[in-house]
Amino acid sequence: MARTWPLAAGGAIATAVAFGPARVGFGLFLPRFREQFDLSTSGAGLIASGAFAGFFFALLLTAWLVVQRGPRLAVALGGFAALGGMVIVAISQNTAMLAVGTVLAATSAGFCWSPFNNAAERGVPSTQRERALSVISTGTAAGIVGAGILALAVARLDQGWRTVWVIFSFAALLAATVNLYALARLPHAAAQKSRHGWLKQMVAKPSWPLLAIALSFGFTNGFYLSFAVDHVSQAGGLPGVAAELSGPVLYIAVGIGGAIGFLTADIKSRIGLTALVRGIFVCSLLSLVLLGLLPTRWAALLASAALQGACIMVLSAIFSFWSSHLHPALPTIGFTATLAMFAAGNILGPAISGLAAGALGLAGTFVANAVISLATILLFPGKKRREALGDHTT
């Protein structure tokens, strides 16, 4: 128990940086980047997809690093990758530098999250594990709120976005330093059975529903985070405030809505996994429709952002503890497989939807993404069907 909360706090700080500014910073400042670097919608989509691809490949490297060296090195690398990428963005003078910095910073999300499943398995009592993993996952909420507040504070400054990215870089350095301490001297991992055939385990039938919802939400969430602010900005912004303030307001609401992620384990114990997953994809559907059709209405934007934040945090926690239940002997590899599907959706979502926006417009593309969430609700299997696949997660 003595190590539980330092580990959970260190993990929350790491995810706050990696899944906060490192992951959403590009979308948050996209209107400014468009103006500064003359970016098109399709070009912005390709940079966003490149960032998510960096996340994907970092996940694969992290799985190997954790098996070989434990979680500490991977998390430290994530912190320093975020630091380097954010510094490059802060000093970027052209689109190439912006793209390189964005992609490098985004790799931190691949390095900094999945190792905590291994760390929790080694250093957190089983009775506290789901709660600790929920706290770690929901660190993202604080990161997104912080990014939005900083952006709001400097919105009227000519080069204020550069100041924000410098501050982001100091946060990344803090995250790396804290976790070098928090993950020191973890208990040795228990002896495990041979990992022969681990890939087959990851894609076996019990994992199908989890992998499917990860891909679905990865697609729609990658698009939302990349283009929400841009859509609001192109529609004229929120009435009563300067156009450049709409993005920070949206991201602050995303982070605040995500605070419900702290209660994911408790909600699941009350209503069950099936109702929780279907309910959260209803939130995803509503979030996409509200922002797509009513981007300049205060109530619609705040509701959409809060619902999207709830989806991010609750599903993050679900991915973490559901994969741990399915693959207790291989916690990091199991979680990495889930996040790889999520990352694949992240890569596809901005690129495909960015191209589709040329024909449908951004509003139509948001609605098209909502259809994906609707299909997920309708197709997600209930408890009996999951048990027939061999998954007995409740």
Secondary structure, DSSP 4 states (H G I P E B T S, - for coil): -TTHHHHHHHHHHHHHHHTTHHHHHHHHTHHHHHHHHT--HHHHHHHHHHHHHHHHHHHHHHHHHHHHH-HHHHHHHHHHHHHHHHHHHHH--SHHHHHHHHHHHHHHHHHHSTHHHHHHHHHS-HHHHHHHHHHHHTHHHHHHHHHHHHHHHTTTSTTHHHHHHHHHHHHHHHHHHHHHHHTTTPPPPPP----TTHHHHHTSGGGHHHHHHHHHHHHHHHHHHHHHHHHHHHTT--TTS-GGGHHHHHHHHHHHHGGGGGGHHHHHHHH-HHHHHHHHHHHHHHHHHHHHH-TT-HHHHHHHHHHHHHHHHHHHHHHHHHHHHH-TTSHHHHHHHHHHHHHHHHHHHHHHHHHHHHHHHHHHHHHHHHHHHHHHHHH---HHHHHHHT----
